[in-house]
Amino acid sequence: YWDKFLQTNGASYHYGNWINPVSYMALNIVVALLVLVIGMNGGVFMGVVLGVLGFFLPGILLERMNKKDNEAMLTELDLVYSALSIQIRAGVYITDALAECYSSVENRRLRDALQSLASDIVMKSDLDNALERFQGKFNNRYIDSLCITVLQAMESGQAVELLGDIAEQIKDMELIIQHKKKEKLNRRVT
């Protein structure tokens, strides 16, 4: 469970390559003990409450960093969807188009995952398992949609329409995020 949690939230990109389930639990315990000791200045009850909250703090921070990472990936995902759509319209087979997508992506986490996907497709020729491993590296609904779209495209051959629809959804989400950032900036200015 913890390994999947760490992988889908990109723990190795946020905390470093040293993170694994054992070191993550040790980190939780150390943070809980530190917060417990600091909280003891306010009393035993306050210390215990803060210690429990401190235990969950690394996970909460990881989920927040993953959420920001997912927002930062939206532009890159839009690029991936557009590139796939153009290449498929040009007659490139979908697995070949997926294998070429990673070169145009700048986000390190997404680029590494796409590169791993491309190598899995080329080396193992098992698209289903490769997409499952790719999807397991993220907690992002647009990546889930991409994987489902690719699988449906392999079965039906109608990838262009599906990719176009999802690309439009991503553009709408980018607009919403930009609007939120603008409101936040306006609040700061005010």
Salt bridges, closest charged atoms under 4 A:
ASP69 OD2 - HIS14 NE2 3.74
ASP69 OD2 - ARG109 NH1 2.89
ASP120 OD1 - LYS124 NZ 3.84
ASP120 OD2 - ARG133 NE 3.05
GLU183 OE2 - HIS179 NE2 2.67
